């Protein structure tokens, strides 16, 4: 009985059934069979920026995802890196495998890499090539002034100076542009160059009491600076305070020849002239007399062939003695070369008419409402003189 039992026990231990080990299945021959399961590598995918993209230097959004068949996403080891800036971040993925970060990238051509490693030390990567550019910075606002600070009409050219040059952090070359206004209206005439193109206004363009403004902007080829402006007021030519000035115009100026048989009415009269050269008219005289009373002489601008507005004028007192009588202006009337203007006289009623016998004819107009409206054009040989500043 004992012999039989022992035999059966030995059979159970050495029989032909296969035995299972930790590493697989052991067959009758002792060989281990493969279970058929392997660990797969994780995956990495960069979603932004796109391959070949150009971005601005500074903080850049990097977006990507990782995944693994065997390991949970949040257990994977992740690194973002740059070929220029090195390691950027080692974020922990969320449960969906998202590994978005914000990274500071310097300027240059980067290869960005997203790498992922699983628990079995298997690694995958994804890369994109990205160009990082530094944004342009506009030049600083320049400092500006106009020289001279107290210009005189017709004498001083205006120079718009750069007192504080613009700077550019990008080391770009800087150019300046100049625009001018006179009495708040854009100046469209020719400009000159002192240091930069357009930085100068000729003296012949300036008149007393004008306000000239120069505006300057700096340009680095991409952006412009904040505009900077400076202004000056034009002073009068400063003629001497006297009734004696050099003669610079007039008509029928013979002292002896006049029409003694005519006299003046009440109308304001205007006589059209054209300046052969630029001049500053400071005084006007007419040949009159025989009556006394308040009168006025003036220079008016031309407005499309009509008297426009008074440029300069002064009141006077007519004396009874016949001769040249007139008044000097506080400020000269500036007339440009080839410019039309009107010599205006408000006479005393029944005073000696300022007309020469057989003299040169001139167009004239009359106004009975102080120059608001003007009548038809007539001609006669009027006598008057104009005097200018030296």
HULIN-V264357 format. One record per residue. RES is the residue in one small letter. PSI is psi in degrees with one decimal (NA if undefined). Layout:
res/psi
RES/PSI
RES/PSI
//
This chain:
res/psi
x/-45.4
x/-37.1
x/-41.2
x/-43.3
x/-40.4
x/-39.3
x/-44.0
x/-36.7
x/-40.5
x/-35.1
x/-40.1
x/-31.0
x/-27.3
x/14.7
x/179.9
x/4.3
x/140.5
x/149.7
x/144.0
x/131.4
x/175.6
x/-28.2
x/-2.1
x/-150.2
x/131.4
x/123.7
x/-175.2
x/-29.9
x/-9.5
x/0.5
x/150.0
x/132.5
x/141.7
x/137.8
x/-18.6
x/6.4
x/136.3
x/155.2
x/124.2
x/148.9
x/150.2
x/173.3
x/150.4
x/140.6
x/122.0
x/124.1
x/-25.0
x/141.5
x/165.5
x/154.7
x/130.0
x/2.7
x/156.6
x/126.7
x/164.9
x/136.3
x/146.8
x/-144.6
x/122.8
x/135.6
x/124.2
x/127.0
x/133.9
x/169.4
x/151.3
x/159.2
x/159.9
x/141.4
x/-39.6
x/-36.0
x/147.2
x/144.9
x/-41.4
x/-7.6
x/-5.5
x/150.6
x/126.2
x/145.6
x/133.8
x/137.4
x/160.9
x/144.2
x/-17.8
x/-47.4
x/-1.1
x/-151.0
x/132.4
x/-40.0
x/155.6
x/70.5
x/155.1
x/124.2
x/151.7
x/-177.7
x/-20.9
x/0.1
x/11.2
x/132.4
x/52.2
x/139.4
x/169.6
x/127.2
x/148.0
x/117.8
x/134.5
x/166.0
x/144.2
x/-175.8
x/108.1
x/146.7
x/113.5
x/134.4
x/132.1
x/116.4
x/147.5
x/139.7
x/135.6
x/-173.0
x/-17.0
x/14.5
x/25.0
x/136.6
x/144.8
x/155.5
x/158.5
x/143.4
x/153.2
x/148.0
x/128.9
x/137.8
x/127.2
x/121.0
x/147.2
x/127.7
x/146.0
x/142.0
x/129.1
x/152.5
x/158.5
x/159.2
x/130.8
x/160.7
x/137.4
x/143.2
x/163.7
x/131.8
x/142.3
x/164.0
x/-23.8
x/72.4
x/151.9
x/134.8
x/137.1
x/-0.9
x/-46.4
x/125.8
x/150.8
x/126.7
x/116.7
x/110.3
x/143.7
x/101.5
x/-30.5
x/106.6
x/149.1
x/151.8
x/159.5
x/118.1
x/-19.2
x/0.9
x/28.5
x/154.4
x/141.7
x/135.4
x/157.6
x/142.2
x/144.3
x/134.6
x/150.6
x/146.0
x/146.3
x/121.2
x/46.2
x/6.6
x/142.2
x/132.5
x/121.1
x/5.4
x/-176.6
x/141.2
x/162.7
x/-171.9
x/124.1
x/-59.9
x/-38.7
x/153.1
x/128.5
x/7.5
x/7.6
x/143.7
x/129.8
x/147.1
x/-30.3
x/-14.0
x/-3.5
x/141.9
x/153.3
x/140.3
x/2.4
x/153.1
x/116.5
x/135.2
x/130.7
x/131.8
x/131.2
x/137.1
x/144.4
x/142.3
x/128.3
x/13.0
x/-16.7
x/-46.1
x/159.4
x/155.7
x/172.2
x/137.6
x/142.6
x/140.5
x/154.4
x/151.1
x/153.2
x/155.7
x/137.6
x/127.1
x/158.1
x/158.5
x/-17.7
x/44.0
x/152.7
x/144.6
x/83.6
x/160.8
x/5.0
x/114.6
x/155.1
x/139.9
x/136.0
x/12.1
x/177.9
x/-175.0
x/138.0
x/61.1
x/14.5
x/127.9
x/-27.6
x/-32.8
x/114.9
x/159.6
x/99.4
x/-7.7
x/4.9
x/154.4
x/168.9
x/155.7
x/-159.9
x/-10.7
x/146.9
x/136.8
x/145.3
x/133.0
x/120.6
x/136.0
x/160.5
x/127.2
x/126.2
x/-16.6
x/160.3
x/139.1
x/157.6
x/99.6
x/123.5
x/-15.5
x/145.7
x/139.0
x/147.3
x/155.6
x/107.7
x/-175.5
x/-155.1
x/-23.0
x/165.0
x/155.3
x/175.0
x/137.5
x/176.3
x/140.1
x/151.5
x/166.3
x/128.4
x/153.2
x/168.0
x/136.1
x/94.2
x/40.1
x/-4.8
x/156.7
x/132.1
x/-81.2
x/153.8
x/128.3
x/-36.4
x/148.9
x/166.9
x/148.4
x/155.8
x/166.7
x/115.1
x/134.5
x/159.4
x/-29.4
x/128.5
x/130.7
x/-171.2
x/123.3
x/142.3
x/-163.3
x/153.2
x/147.2
x/150.6
x/-39.9
x/138.4
x/150.5
x/115.1
x/122.9
x/129.0
x/161.6
x/129.4
x/2.9
x/136.9
x/143.3
x/170.5
x/131.2
x/121.1
x/138.9
x/131.9
x/97.4
x/174.1
x/136.1
x/132.8
x/10.5
x/161.8
x/127.2
x/136.1
x/68.8
x/137.6
x/144.5
x/128.9
x/41.0
x/-175.3
x/132.6
x/147.5
x/143.5
x/140.9
x/158.8
x/154.9
x/149.5
x/131.3
x/2.1
x/32.5
x/19.2
x/5.9
x/-43.6
x/154.9
x/142.4
x/-164.8
x/166.1
x/132.4
x/172.7
x/146.2
x/170.0
x/68.9
x/150.1
x/120.1
x/161.3
x/148.7
x/141.7
x/141.4
x/162.6
x/147.8
x/NA
//
